[in-house]
Amino acid sequence: MTTTATAVDGAATGYRPGRTLTIRSEWRRQASRRRTQLALAFVVLLPLIILAAFQFGGTGDDDNGGGEFSSLVELATSGGLNFTLFTLFVSAGFLLTVVVALFCGDTIASEASWGSLRYLLAVPVPRARLLAVKLVVALAYSAVALLTLAGTALLIGTLRYGWDPLRSTVAADIPAGEGLLRLLGILGYLAIGLLVVAGLAFLLSVSTDAPLGAVGGAVLLFIVSSILDQITALGGLRNLLPTHYSDAWLGILSTPVQSDDIVKGTISAVAYATIFWSLAFWRFTRKDVVS
Amino acid sequence: MLARLPARLRRALPVAVAVVVAVTGAVVWVAWPDSPAYTTEDATVTVRSGPNGDEPVDLDTTLYLPADADGPVPAVLMPHGFGGTKQSVAADAKDLAELGYAVLAYTARGFGRSGGQVHLDNPDYEVRDAQRLLDWLAARPEVSKDASNDPKVGVVGGSYGGALALLLAAQDQRVDAIVPMITWNDLSRSFLPQSTGSPEVDGVFKKGWAGYFFSGTQGGDPTCGRFAPDICQAYLGMATTGRATAEAVELLRRSSPAPVLDRIKAPTLLIQGEADSLFPLSEADANAKGIAAAGTPVRVAWFTGGHDGGTGPASDRDRVRFLTAQWLDHYVKGEGDAPSNSFTWSRVAGFNALDRGLVTNGFSVDEYPGLRGTDMREVKVAGPPQIIANPPGGNPAAISTVPGVGALGAAASVAGVAMDLPGQHTHFVSEPLAEAIDVAGAPTVSIRVASPTGEAVVFVKLYDVDPNGTETLPSGLIAPVRLTGLPATIDQAQPVTVTLPAIVRRVEAGHTLRVTVATSDQGYATPAEPNVYTVALGGGALTLPTIAGAEPIATTAALWRWVLAALLAAIALGLVVVVLIARRRHRRTDISVHEEYADTPLVVDHLRKEYADGFVAVSDVHFTVERGQVVGLLGPNGAGKTTTLRVLMGLTQPSGGEIFVFGHRLVPGSPVLSRLGALVEGPGFLPHLNGIDNLKAYWQATGRPLADAHFDEAVEIAGLGDSIHRKVRKYSHGMKQRLAIAQAMLGLPELLVLDEPTDGLDPPQIAEMRRVLKRYATDGRAVLVSSHLLAEVEQTCTHAVVVNKGEIVASGPVDEIVGDSPTVQFDVTDVDAAEAVLDGLAGVRSVAWDGNGGLVVDIDGSPRSEVVAELVRAGVGVNRVVPRRRLEDAFLALVGSETRGSGDR
């Protein structure tokens, strides 16, 4: 057991800042957690629950109040693509928000609450690297959840209802092949919209030691934004709300695709996410870790 | 003042200020009253008009004047649509007033508070009224003039007001420019349309729209309302018989621009709606041709609204507003370049998925091509001759549009409410289109009709049918046809070319086109007698005009796309810059080795840490850990031990001073931290993993080779047995503590830093830990142990550093620190005598019994040998002289006995 240091920066043999906490090891750290497994299991389960509801539920004659929702409910069983669309529609508002907030808000805060964060920093994992790896893995898990949800719904929906054109009330039927592309486009836009939640949750995650606070805070602010968006008296200010363009993906269903709101929504989401992440990095690379 | 605020508050201040400013700004922005850029002036103007110009009538007017005008400004006369008042054009009037025009909005005779009767834009009445208003404007000092009694004036109006603009410009050359919108060319053709080119007197009476307008005036005569008697009688006649008389046609034509177009010298911007079953695009087309023939500048634009479609979506409204302002600015105000001659139009692309409004695409070509387009596409339609019935009394009837619902929703006008009745219509269908066709103009089709009475009224429609069979009647427009002199059998019937209403529509590939011929329509008067017609195709194809070279009009959508691209580029650039700066900083980081300390595991050099809230946890800590040493960092709770270790681990930034590890300056994230193993502030593990997996996960995070970890030794030190395979969540505090020490020892770091390592351990484990640490400090390694337990440090450490209130009070070998202790224990033969002797000595400060026949004496630095000599001289036997080697005493002597920790300062 002699002196092992040889590097010019005084590091121990084999230590390289760029090799600490690899994406793979962080992925495994998170994969073994019960909350990761439960969240992913739930997104597999949800389409099955919806399918079961459609199978066993009676055809209630109460109207759904009109609007997009009722039309999507009516069309949900018209094919696998429509079933997937419906599943996404009912998940987009809350479930996916919570799942993304969970993956992105919990990642740093939970390490802080366990006390393991200070040991990672003492390894030392450079702080910016720690954040980057954690963020990438959290986003990857969020993407996996989103794709799993859509994939499961598409699979069981197609098995049950068949491979039929994508139908909607905003435009003519879209052939199944192109419908799949449209569905991927919708997934892409949903993912972009969720970047806001991811950014906010991540910022809260580096600011608090309470994982629940980070996740709940992000979801709460998202809900507040949605509520404010309902108040038309706010006028043009609503355009600045992060949730204002959250329904713009409906434009992908029309022919030709209406991309105006999607572009605006993307600008909004990317800008917010960038601001939140920048603040998170700025804060975390400077703060005193006292947990 | 600011400096006196707590640091935390001071840092939060800019954020708080920013939030307050943002919220205040938002509230002010919402609540700020719009200060109008114009003033208004209401007046009742009495004008004299009528055939002889001597019939007075009161006109209700509002004059909008720009507030910030210096000197006279050009004027705009704004008549309103049928059934409206001056209030109907208020929004447009304000808009133009803000653009710097004096706008005179007025209520036409027969409407609202104005007097008189409705003469339908009769040149002797309504048009003459408007001429008198031009006189009135010319008399206003606020209005600029071309000459005396010749104001600079434009006329902007829609429908009823649009026709007035045309008729006024024809009748009064003082008008400098006009913008007639959604208006007619020939009122008789509008209400008695005939799509084969036959005279209007044979037209099919558009009873739906006529009735809608006839009911549009309130008050006055119970039958005629405020209509002039001649108009009323003409309507009553047509509505009763369903046929027009030559006199009625003549009357309507008096109210039409068609005969007087050659007299219009004012440059004309014609704006017509595509969703307009009252005044279709063909009316604007006829106006454009007539005015252009006289050499007057004419420009045409189409938008997706109209009498059925309303104002259209925002993109259309913006375009119309821009074109109008551009036209007036050049031809009335005399500002700006001459508007180009280009023709702009828009096409419905679909519904907005969010608000269900229309989405339209704008297009432009260099010249107005007319209703026949620039190119013609032919599509073959086919179907056998068929017999269709004319329902008696025109009921039930097919539906194409419903007058007046256009204002309710644009969607209805596009999706259509079209419905045909079985037995009353026949189809001629095309094959699915191989490619999409962008129709822009009036299609034509040829039909043959046979009727036993020799006469037939049919309605020809063009449906766009998608592959699922969903049929759409573009804009709900149909072509009414009255045919006379027909044979009784279809074989003898001559083909008749029917010009369908002009439409703008993209027919997608795979869709079929369907020509429907029906016998009835709710909007039109059809023969009351039941009849049966035979209908066949006349030969030839369905022709569809298209416009070549259509350029899409750029919208804000393109702008937003650029914004998005710019944003992404800026983020990418920002990221690159940040990475470059970080690299540069990293390169510039001082990696020089402090030669003097190169072989010293740890040098803490005048360390100071002040927290954000102003609390000074460490004010001046200075010590060294050499190879082979086990150094105890000793101090009461809150003395600054943990803060020192936090800085040492790179968790917090020091406020002052430096730390060197093997000569490398230590900052958060320093690579040299990899040569340091630590347990600070208790264990930190992933609770869902077992002990061994936690160690593995930790080692994985270091990225170092597995072989360097020395897992077996660490696991042995942890001494957890089989429990190492249990989840950490289920561990006791002591087990976690042992696992944490094992984790700190992974990779056998050269400097081991342990904060309260024996916390939670039982005595045998503590003893074992002592041995482990002593053994660890061999081979050139060093250990720093912080503790508040004196015995532990005394028994484990070779050296000690005593911290109190953030400062070092003693440091050095444990022996020395203890040796400094001034008390000595004497075992003597005669305690009482000894006490008497010692009390008498000058250097002795205190004497106490220790209860075992000995005395504890504070000799205050006097040499022990002298004290012994004095005792012996006095005859007291001294069995044993022991310096009190108790760290506790030393500790208490150093830090004082007060129980308040430095954290309580």
Interface residues (C-beta under 8 A of the other chain):
Chain A: M1 T2 T3 T4 A5 A7 V8 D9 G10 A11 A12 T13 G14 Y15 R16 P17 R19 T20 L21 T22 S25 R28 R29 S32 R33 R34 E68 W114 G115 S116 L117 R118 Y119 L120 L121 A122 V123 P124 V125 P126 R127 A128 V170 A171 A172 D173 A233 L234 G235 L237 D247 A248 L250 G251 L253 S254 T255 P256 Q258 S259 D260 D261 V263 K264 T266 I267 V270 A271 T274 R286 D288 V289 V290
Chain B: A26 W29 V30 A349 G350 F351 N352 A353 L354 V359 D466 P467 N468 T470 T555 T556 A557 W560 R561 V563 L564 L567 L568 I571 A582 I591 V593 Y611 A612 R646 M649 G650 L651 T652 Q653 V661 F662 G663 H664 P668 G669 S670 P671 V672 L673 S674 R675 L676 A678 V680 E681 G682 P683 G684 F685 L686 P687 H688 L689 D693 A697 Y698 Q700 A701 T702 G703 R704 P705 D708 Q743 G747 L748 P749 E750 D779 G780 R781
